[in-house]
Amino acid sequence: MQTRKVDAATVRTLLTAAVAAPSIHNTQPWRFGLDPDTGVIRVRLDRTRPLPKADPRLRAQHLSVGAAVLNLRVAAEHLGWEPLVQLCPVPQDPDLVATVRLLRPAADARLPLRELYEEVERRHTSRMPFTGRPVPDPITYEMTAAARAEGAQLDVPDIIGTRRLLRLTQAAEARTSADPARADEERSWVRVPGTDGPYGIPVNALGARDASGRMPVRDFTGGLSVPRLAALRFERHAQVALLWTPYDWREDWLRAGQALERVLLTATRHGVRTSVLHQAMEWPDLRTATAGAKRRCRPQALIRFGYGTDGGRTPRAEPEPGPGPGPGVGGRGGGS
C-alpha cells in the first residue's frame, strides 16, 4: 500500500476530529505533527498542563491522547485512508506516543471506523441525570465489542457489582474533597464566565449534583462561589461499565484511550449518553479495588451510560496548522 499526499483541508479535518476527543479535566494534553510527503502524523504528549495530584504517572493523560488517536483514525477512514498506528515508536522519545501513517487502502479493505465519523462531533460528556431506562443488551454487547477491537475489555456488572463500583467512586470523591491540595487542583480547572482560554471545564458543563447523594458526580468547585444548577435526583439504578486492560504500561494506556473513545462513539451512535467516573482511578488502592477478584485486571476508566439530556458542552479550540513536519503542525482543543 502507498502513502498519499494531504492538503490543508484534509489536515484540518483530521485535526478537528482529533481534538474533539475527551480528556481529563479538559486538559487536552496533545500535540500533532504532520509530514506531508510521507503522510505520517506524529502524536505527542503535551506536558504543559499537568495534574501532579490526580495523575502523577500521566496515565490519564495517555488515555486522553489515545482517545485523540482513535478520532484521527476515524477521520482518516472517513476520508478514504487506511491509518496504520504505531504506539511509542521511539523509546528514547517518551513524549512521542504514536505515529499514524496514512495509506492508500486495498480495493477490498474494510474501514469500519468510518461509520463513527458523524459521532465525533456529537459525542460529549453528560453530567446530568439519566432516565433509568436500561440500555438494551445488543447495544451493550456492541460497546464491549468496540473495546475488544482496541485490545481492551469492557465489563458491565450486575446491580450488586454496580453498587460496589459506585461506592468506591464515592469514597474517592470524599477523599479528594478532604485533601486540600487535590481539591485546589480540581478547582483550578473550573472556568467561570469571562475566563480566557479553551482549557478546563466551564461552569455550564459541570452538570447537577445528585439530591439523593447516591451518584458520585465529581464536584470540581470545591467550595467555589460559582453558579450551579440546582440539585436533581439521578437515576436510582445506574448502568456502568468498567474498562480495563491486562497490563498497565504506556502502550496499554494508549490502547485503553482508543478503546474508551470507540466505546463512547458507539454509544453515541445509538443515542446513549455517557460520562466517565474517573475518581477511583486516581487513588491507587481504590483503583485496585475496582478490579474486584478479577486477576490481571488493570482498571482504566469507569463509564456511566444511559438515556437522558445532553448536558453542557466544553469548548473546542481551533486546530493550529503550521508548516513542515514535527510539532510545527499543532492541534489543541477538545472536550470532556
Secondary structure, 3 states (H helix, E strand, C coil): CCECCCCHHHHHHHHHHHCCCCCHHHCCCEEEEEECCCCEEEEEECCCCCCCCCCCCCHHHHHHHHHHHHHHHHHHHHCCCEEEEEECCCCCCCCEEEEEEEECCCCCCCCHHHHHHHHHHHCCECCCCECCCCCCHHHHHHHHHHHHHCCCEEECCCHHHHHHHHHHHHHHHHHHHHCHHHHHHHHCCEECCCCCCCCCEEHHHCCCCECCCCCCCCCCCCCCCCCCCCCECCCCCCEEEEEEECCCCHHHHHHHHHHHHHHHHHHHHCCCEEEECCHHHHCHHHHHHHCCCCCCCEEEEEEEEECECCCCCCCCCCCECCCCCHHHCECCCCCC
